[in-house]
Amino acid sequence: MKRKLTFRTLVLTVFAFIAVLSLGGGVSAIQGDKKVRLLDDCEPTTFNEELGAGTCIGNGRTTIDEFFAELAATQDVHTWRNQPSQMHLNVGRPLLIENVGGEAHTFTPVAAFGGGFVIPLNGISGNPVPAPECLNLGALVFIPAGGVEEGPTAGSSDLPVGISRFQCCIHPWMRTVVEVAAPGPPSAPEAANAHRGHH
């Protein structure tokens, strides 16, 4: 019971804050986009009873007690995840983030994976040290259930060539590593055609 009361006290305000920030429409799909889906399986009755009305929508099946039991046993809840957890992008390819779960999530760039801003979830999931980016609440983008956000374009300053890491700052085990490939030299036929064009 103490776990629930502590969690309720710390999280009710957080989720009310998230609900306000996550209001708003999504964006249309981008031609040629690569998509990351944010997944969860929250069961609305138990989650809303514990965390407040509107925290969970949809038709998930995992009760809040099952959620905590799995998190305590494995430091992860498998049905709360980013899909894919790893992806490759070519320069110029846009990224789209779609929340197909029942709770709000973030898809936050971090220098290194760590905890989020919900301290009880950090401890239970084995991420006691929050990622600094997750503590800057004013800069976080909350994606509501059913929401779609246009993410960065590969090769831009927000998603440069190399490895970038993204995580949910509420459920810090929800992670994606994005590798942006450096643009290579033109293929042999392209190079030959370019050369002929100068004569």
N, C-alpha and C positions, 0 to 999 in steps of 0.2 A: 504494500500500500504506500509505503514511503516513496518508492520509486515513482509511482504514478503521481503523487502529490507534488513531488519536486519537479517532475517533468511538466505537469500542468502549469505550475507557477511560472516556470521559465519560458514556456513555449506559447502559452495562450496569447501573450502580447506580441510575440514574434509573428505568429500566424495571422493575427489581425493586421499587423503592419504589412505583411506580405500580400494579404488580400487586397489592401488598398493600392499598393504599388503595382500589382499585376493586372489591374483593370485596364482594359483597352483591347483593341482589335489586333489580329495578327496581320501578316503580310501574305501576299500571293506567292506561289511558288516561282522560283527563278528558273528560266530556261537553262538547262544544263547544270543544275545545282547538284551538290552531294548533300545527303541528308543524314543528320544524327537524330535519332528518336530517344526521348526521355521517357522511360517506362516505370510504372509502379503498379501495385495491385491492391491499393487500399480499399478496405470494406467500409462503405460510408457510415453505417450506423455506429460502429464502435469508434472509428476515428473522430467523427463529429461529436460524439458524446464525450470523448476524452479531451479533444483539442478545440472544440467550438464549431458551431454550425458553418457549413461551407468549406471547411478545411479539406474535405474529400468529396468529390463528386464521381459519378460513373458507377460502374458495376463490378468493382474489384472484389476479391474473395478473401484476402488476407486480413484477419482481424488485428486490432492493435496489440492484443496479447500475443498472437502468433508472430507478429512483426518483431516484438521485443525478444521473444524466445529465440527466434532464429538469429537475430543480431547478437544476442548474448552468447550463443553457441558458436557462431562462425565469424563474428565481427563483420558481417555482410548480410544483406537480405537480397537473395538472388533476383527476385522479381522487381526490385528497385535497381535499375541499371541504365546505362547509356548503351545504345546499340547503333553503330558498332563501338567497341571499346578501343579499337585501333583503326585508323584509316589513312590512306595515301591520297594526296591531292597534287595535281599539276598546277603550276603557276597560272593564275587567271581564273581558276575554278572557284565559284562562290560556294559558300557553306550555308545550309539551311538547318535550323534547329526546330524540331517539332515535339511538343509535349503531348504524348498520347496516353499519359497516365491520368490519375484522378486528383493529384496534389500539385501545388506549385513547385517548381524547381528552378535552379539557376544553371547556367552553362558558362562558368566563369574561367577566364584564362588565369593560370597560376604559374609561377616560376617553378615551384615544386609542390607536389601533392601534400596535403595536410588535412587538418580538421576544418570544419565549417564554423558557423557562428552559433550553433545550438550545442552548448557545452555538454549536456547529457549524452547526446548522440555521438559526440567526439569520443568521450570516454568509453562507451560501450563498444564502439567500432574500432577501438585501438588507434585513434588519431588524436592524441591528447593535445598536440600543438596545432592551433589553427593556422591555415595558410593566411599570410597577412592580407592578401587580396580579399579574402572572405570577411574580414573585419571592417572593411570600408563599405558599410551598408548603403551609404548614399550613392555609391557607384554601381551597385549590383543591379542586374537586370533580372527580374522575376518573370518567369514564363508560366502563365496560368495553365491549368488543365485545358487541353484543346487548343492552346496557343501555338503560334508559329512565329519565329523570329528570324530575320535575315542576319546571318552571321558574317564574319569577315571573309574577304576574298584571299585565296592563296597567293602568296607573294607580296601582300600588302604589309604595312608596318604592324598591323594587328595579327597577322598570320604569316610570318616571314618564312623564307626557305629554311628547312631544318625541322626540328621537333618542337611542337607546342603542346602544352598540357591544359586540359579543361576539366573542371569538376563541379558538382553541385555543392553549393555552400550550405545547404540544409542537410543533405544526406551525402557525406563526403566520400563514401565508397563508390558513388556514381561518377565514373571517370572515363575520359576519352583522350587518347594520344593521337595527335594528327601530325603526320610527316608530309611536308611539302617538298617535292622533288625540285632540284635546281633545273632550270631549262637547259637542255643539252644542245650541242652543236647541230646544225641542220644535217639531215641524212645525205648520203652521197648523191642521189638524184637531184635533191633540192639544191645542193651546192653546185652541181654541174649546170643546172638550169640558170642559177644566179650568175655563174661565170659567163655563160653564153650570152646573157642579157647585156653584158658590158661591151660586146663586140658588134 
